[in-house]
């Protein structure tokens, strides 16, 4: 086991149990760390504590005091370098821990270029009214839930209950053309292009694209447990995504 100072420190936001991952962007980083089999330790950080933990180490990504200024995921490398933002972290991991010694994330994959905008803003923008209220009410510990609720209500100019009402029926959101059916279908088409070769977007070769999609699915399963089955059905090929989730399990460890 590596000494603590030889480990990457990974700042993630805990769920209400205090030690389980849930959020999409930190999941991307967690998958990447696990896939490269890098020694790291998780610094579980509640929402109100993120800015104080990071302010002296990374430049703000948005206006000071905003929810975008300091965010998770952030990592501190053993040499003292700090990097914030999941994509920047992935790029830093590729540079610092290159193949063939460490498996590549294949950030140049054409699938990744197609998938990322489908997930964000594509899918996330259309399900805000589902996951924001649910994260606040069901996922977060009280200290984070209060912060999350207050800042999101300020951002949207309405209560999270009002935001939830604007979303409408969950089944309609998942399965209709006005909802996210088209985006889900496009993801399924990408996934099935190589289904004869394996469960991943590039057949039998895991890439960062897989971790982006796995992060989204795990996030939505956590945020909308009751509706997750409807989301899978709306993909047009439920079994392909179930097989996919099973295939990424070796790197889905959040116990570290």
Secondary structure as GFF3:
##gff-version 3
##sequence-region A 1 256
A	DSSP	three_ten_helix	4	6	.	.	.	ID=ss1
A	DSSP	beta_strand	8	12	.	.	.	ID=ss2
A	DSSP	alpha_helix	24	35	.	.	.	ID=ss3
A	DSSP	beta_strand	40	44	.	.	.	ID=ss4
A	DSSP	three_ten_helix	47	49	.	.	.	ID=ss5
A	DSSP	alpha_helix	50	54	.	.	.	ID=ss6
A	DSSP	beta_strand	74	76	.	.	.	ID=ss7
A	DSSP	beta_strand	82	84	.	.	.	ID=ss8
A	DSSP	alpha_helix	86	96	.	.	.	ID=ss9
A	DSSP	alpha_helix	110	117	.	.	.	ID=ss10
A	DSSP	pi_helix	118	123	.	.	.	ID=ss11
A	DSSP	alpha_helix	124	126	.	.	.	ID=ss12
A	DSSP	alpha_helix	128	134	.	.	.	ID=ss13
A	DSSP	pi_helix	135	139	.	.	.	ID=ss14
A	DSSP	alpha_helix	142	156	.	.	.	ID=ss15
A	DSSP	alpha_helix	160	167	.	.	.	ID=ss16
A	DSSP	alpha_helix	170	175	.	.	.	ID=ss17
A	DSSP	alpha_helix	181	192	.	.	.	ID=ss18
A	DSSP	alpha_helix	208	223	.	.	.	ID=ss19
A	DSSP	alpha_helix	228	234	.	.	.	ID=ss20
A	DSSP	alpha_helix	238	247	.	.	.	ID=ss21
A	DSSP	three_ten_helix	249	251	.	.	.	ID=ss22
###
